[in-house]
Amino acid sequence: MRITRLPGDDRANGWSAILPPRSPNPPLAGEVRADWVVVGAGYAGLGAARRLAELHPAARIALIEAGEAGENASGRNSGFAIDLPHNVGSSLDELDGSHRFMRRARFAIGELDRVIEAEGIACDWSADGKYHTAVSERGRREVLEPFARELEALGEPYEWIEGGALRAALGSPHFTAAIRTPGGRLMNPAALCRGLADSLPKNVTLYENSPVTAFENSNGVTLTTPDGSLRAPKMILAANGFAERFGAFRGRFLHLVAHASLTRPLTEAERARYGVTRPWGLTPANAFAGITMRHTNDHRILIRQGLSYCPSQRFPEAGRRAVARRHKRLFDARFPGLDAVEMAHTWSGFVCLSRNAAPGFGRVAPNIWAATCQNAVGVTKGTFGGILAADMASGEDNPLIADMESLGTPSPLPPRPFLDMGVRARFARELWRNRHEA
Ligand SMILES: Cc1cc2nc3c(=O)[nH]c(=O)nc-3n(C[C@H](O)[C@H](O)[C@H](O)COP(=O)(O)OP(=O)(O)OC[C@H]3O[C@@H](n4cnc5c(N)ncnc54)[C@H](O)[C@@H]3O)c2cc1C
């Protein structure tokens, strides 16, 4: 099977641009054999490769990545490791689903805590909590108040903040109210991915800049790259939305593009005017219309705004420049005293969703397991998906595997162009209905 669509890289990721340069590992060259191969070095592939190495210390494990660690969706996201569901729901079934998600997410955060500490990964990993904010009275009434009741039903701690206290915490008059939850982590995601990739156990070989251009599965898998080929009896597919190209979950993934910008660091004078010293992260009451923001440890502001349907998995350069201008306008509206602050970096990344929010997880052929389609929460879902795929492939008895399987598999999507029309109409409706939260 030829793999004709490969991941691109707009070379614009702000999170990696602010880090020191890194030398990638050499590409795959010649004919290589391994006991296991993992495709894709995002959170899912990095988690799977490390777990396989721990379970099989004598095995040769290959991790093949089309680009460079930290330059994929995993390295260009907003940097929230999320431990609570965005929408909890109040029925017993929904509360049970939330408890199970929290168990898996906290397992992933625990694993990341452990590796970051053991390997000394410098990625601004911090437990600063998260604000869930509403802009309008309607957002407060329709999203925050029910969310507060659901957190109470789950027995989860939270703080309700509004007025002057919220303005002082975020340094912006834009929000009416917020719920602050103490769990989760914030980080520079590119630094985390690089750190995870550069500290893999000795029996893992990471090949970067090695796009798989052909794939065969007969008596084991054979993967072809521009300079070599790799044979292995067993494979874990962690290629996110590109897994379809390997024949898995075809016609079941929705591809979206999301955009983010980072400002330059605020100057001393701007910081004095801004008045906030603590880093923070906020997610909006409505993910389509609203804006995710962060104040980073080095005093930059992140804006993550704009989510649209993008079946081509490519976003043009002219579009990126338009996004940068829009993010600057949004920044100015939120931080009136900081209008001299420019967006230093603007980039795009791809998100993979399924119609029923199920992950592309589990055994997809007798010798192939998948950890794909993280439904936009990939720091935790990708990490536990990768680890659990490795456990499943190794016959390990991990109770979280049954938990994952209970989520089902991605349901089929309607054929194009009906799909395109349906998704675009749904997105336009969501944006219109929630315009008060923009
Ligand atoms: C702007 C933005 C903000 C986001 N914010 C957050 C957030 O704050 N928190 C959160 O949890 N999630 C967030 N997400 C979503 C999150 O980034 C993804 O869900 C997560 O990174 C997916 O991880 P993954 O390992 O499954 O896939 P990826 O990180 O996409 O990794 C898959 C890898 O497979 C490789 N690959 C694909 N095809 C091939 C091939 N043929 N050969 C070799 N390699 C191949 C790709 O190069 C890629 O590196 C955000 C996403 C974006 C774009």
Ligand as a Chemical Component Dictionary entry (heavy atoms), coordinates in Angstrom:
data_LIG
# 
_chem_comp.id                   LIG 
_chem_comp.type                 NON-POLYMER 
_chem_comp.pdbx_formal_charge   0 
_chem_comp.three_letter_code    LIG 
# 
loop_
_chem_comp_atom.comp_id 
_chem_comp_atom.atom_id 
_chem_comp_atom.alt_atom_id 
_chem_comp_atom.type_symbol 
_chem_comp_atom.charge 
_chem_comp_atom.model_Cartn_x 
_chem_comp_atom.model_Cartn_y 
_chem_comp_atom.model_Cartn_z 
_chem_comp_atom.pdbx_ordinal 
LIG C1  C1  C 0 -3.429 24.457 18.157 1  
LIG C2  C2  C 0 -3.769 23.206 18.936 2  
LIG C3  C3  C 0 -4.041 23.300 20.310 3  
LIG C4  C4  C 0 -4.315 22.148 21.055 4  
LIG N1  N1  N 0 -4.390 22.241 22.413 5  
LIG C5  C5  C 0 -4.414 21.105 23.165 6  
LIG C6  C6  C 0 -4.243 21.162 24.588 7  
LIG O1  O1  O 0 -4.007 22.225 25.177 8  
LIG N2  N2  N 0 -4.322 19.993 25.283 9  
LIG C7  C7  C 0 -4.529 18.780 24.664 10 
LIG O2  O2  O 0 -4.604 17.767 25.347 11 
LIG N3  N3  N 0 -4.628 18.697 23.312 12 
LIG C8  C8  C 0 -4.552 19.817 22.559 13 
LIG N4  N4  N 0 -4.583 19.730 21.185 14 
LIG C9  C9  C 0 -4.725 18.388 20.562 15 
LIG C10 C10 C 0 -3.430 17.584 20.692 16 
LIG O3  O3  O 0 -2.330 18.337 20.284 17 
LIG C11 C11 C 0 -3.538 16.297 19.864 18 
LIG O4  O4  O 0 -4.728 15.620 20.229 19 
LIG C12 C12 C 0 -2.358 15.370 20.172 20 
LIG O5  O5  O 0 -1.146 16.034 19.930 21 
LIG C13 C13 C 0 -2.430 14.109 19.320 22 
LIG O6  O6  O 0 -1.319 13.316 19.678 23 
LIG P1  P1  P 0 -0.939 12.062 18.810 24 
LIG O7  O7  O 0 0.307  11.483 19.367 25 
LIG O8  O8  O 0 -2.109 11.172 18.677 26 
LIG O9  O9  O 0 -0.706 12.657 17.343 27 
LIG P2  P2  P 0 0.386  13.635 16.695 28 
LIG O10 O10 O 0 0.993  14.541 17.678 29 
LIG O11 O11 O 0 -0.284 14.219 15.492 30 
LIG O12 O12 O 0 1.497  12.619 16.229 31 
LIG C14 C14 C 0 1.284  11.736 15.149 32 
LIG C15 C15 C 0 2.611  11.609 14.428 33 
LIG O13 O13 O 0 2.490  10.645 13.390 34 
LIG C16 C16 C 0 3.387  11.031 12.374 35 
LIG N5  N5  N 0 3.026  10.413 11.101 36 
LIG C17 C17 C 0 1.862  10.515 10.416 37 
LIG N6  N6  N 0 1.953  9.854  9.239  38 
LIG C18 C18 C 0 3.212  9.323  9.177  39 
LIG C19 C19 C 0 3.919  8.587  8.210  40 
LIG N7  N7  N 0 3.364  8.228  7.027  41 
LIG N8  N8  N 0 5.193  8.227  8.478  42 
LIG C20 C20 C 0 5.778  8.551  9.675  43 
LIG N9  N9  N 0 5.154  9.280  10.621 44 
LIG C21 C21 C 0 3.888  9.671  10.365 45 
LIG C22 C22 C 0 3.212  12.556 12.294 46 
LIG O14 O14 O 0 4.325  13.178 11.709 47 
LIG C23 C23 C 0 3.059  12.913 13.769 48 
LIG O15 O15 O 0 4.277  13.332 14.323 49 
LIG C24 C24 C 0 -4.361 20.866 20.407 50 
LIG C25 C25 C 0 -4.094 20.783 19.034 51 
LIG C26 C26 C 0 -3.796 21.929 18.309 52 
LIG C27 C27 C 0 -3.485 21.779 16.846 53 
# 
loop_
_chem_comp_bond.comp_id 
_chem_comp_bond.atom_id_1 
_chem_comp_bond.atom_id_2 
_chem_comp_bond.value_order 
_chem_comp_bond.pdbx_ordinal 
LIG C1  C2  SING 1  
LIG C2  C3  SING 2  
LIG C2  C26 DOUB 3  
LIG C3  C4  DOUB 4  
LIG C4  N1  SING 5  
LIG C4  C24 SING 6  
LIG N1  C5  DOUB 7  
LIG C5  C6  SING 8  
LIG C5  C8  SING 9  
LIG C6  O1  DOUB 10 
LIG C6  N2  SING 11 
LIG N2  C7  SING 12 
LIG C7  O2  DOUB 13 
LIG C7  N3  SING 14 
LIG N3  C8  DOUB 15 
LIG C8  N4  SING 16 
LIG N4  C9  SING 17 
LIG N4  C24 SING 18 
LIG C9  C10 SING 19 
LIG C10 O3  SING 20 
LIG C10 C11 SING 21 
LIG C11 O4  SING 22 
LIG C11 C12 SING 23 
LIG C12 O5  SING 24 
LIG C12 C13 SING 25 
LIG C13 O6  SING 26 
LIG O6  P1  SING 27 
LIG P1  O7  DOUB 28 
LIG P1  O8  SING 29 
LIG P1  O9  SING 30 
LIG O9  P2  SING 31 
LIG P2  O10 DOUB 32 
LIG P2  O11 SING 33 
LIG P2  O12 SING 34 
LIG O12 C14 SING 35 
LIG C14 C15 SING 36 
LIG C15 O13 SING 37 
LIG C15 C23 SING 38 
LIG O13 C16 SING 39 
LIG C16 N5  SING 40 
LIG C16 C22 SING 41 
LIG N5  C17 SING 42 
LIG N5  C21 SING 43 
LIG C17 N6  DOUB 44 
LIG N6  C18 SING 45 
LIG C18 C19 SING 46 
LIG C18 C21 DOUB 47 
LIG C19 N7  SING 48 
LIG C19 N8  DOUB 49 
LIG N8  C20 SING 50 
LIG C20 N9  DOUB 51 
LIG N9  C21 SING 52 
LIG C22 O14 SING 53 
LIG C22 C23 SING 54 
LIG C23 O15 SING 55 
LIG C24 C25 DOUB 56 
LIG C25 C26 SING 57 
LIG C26 C27 SING 58 
# 
